């Protein structure tokens, strides 16, 4: 397990080390009592979590013009009712997204949530490859 502070060195260098090392595991960042997570699969960020409201899947789908504002309430309700379901698949059902639209949305969600970690000024991280 690798641990440290996000201010130990430029954050991009930490992520680049994980990417070039082609690691698989989870990087968890705790900043201001909030949890951010990046899942790596052979060096690629395969999933990401962020507690920021702007990073919610419904908000990203809305600002990407993939869903309407009236669909967001239904999406939020379904996600709360079935938290174990893949959030992109829930949106795809509600909005009847095509396979390319699902792929685009997933990439935008992961990218935005991963990018959010660059905005953190303080915090600690731990990478677990188990």
Long-range contacts (C-beta under 8 A, 24 or more apart in sequence): 1-126, 1-127, 1-128, 1-129, 1-130, 2-126, 2-127, 3-124, 3-125, 3-126, 3-127, 4-124, 4-125, 5-122, 5-123, 5-124, 5-125, 6-31, 6-117, 6-120, 6-122, 6-123, 6-124, 6-125, 7-121, 7-122, 11-117, 11-118, 11-120, 12-118, 14-125, 15-114, 15-117, 18-43, 18-127, 19-43, 19-44, 19-45, 23-127, 23-129, 24-129, 25-127, 25-128, 25-129, 25-130, 26-127, 26-128, 27-125, 27-126, 27-127, 28-125, 28-126, 28-127, 28-128, 29-117, 29-120, 29-123, 29-124, 29-125, 30-123, 30-124, 30-125, 31-120, 31-121, 31-122, 31-123, 31-124, 32-122, 32-123, 36-113, 36-116, 36-117, 36-120, 38-113, 38-114, 38-117, 45-110, 45-114, 46-110, 47-110, 48-109, 48-110, 48-113, 48-114, 49-113, 50-112, 50-113, 50-116, 50-117, 52-116, 54-112, 55-109, 55-112, 55-113, 55-116, 57-87, 57-88, 57-91, 57-105, 57-109, 58-91, 60-105, 60-108, 60-109, 60-112, 61-91, 61-95, 61-105, 64-104, 64-105, 64-108, 66-91, 66-95, 66-97, 66-101, 66-104, 66-105, 67-91, 67-94, 67-95, 68-95, 71-95
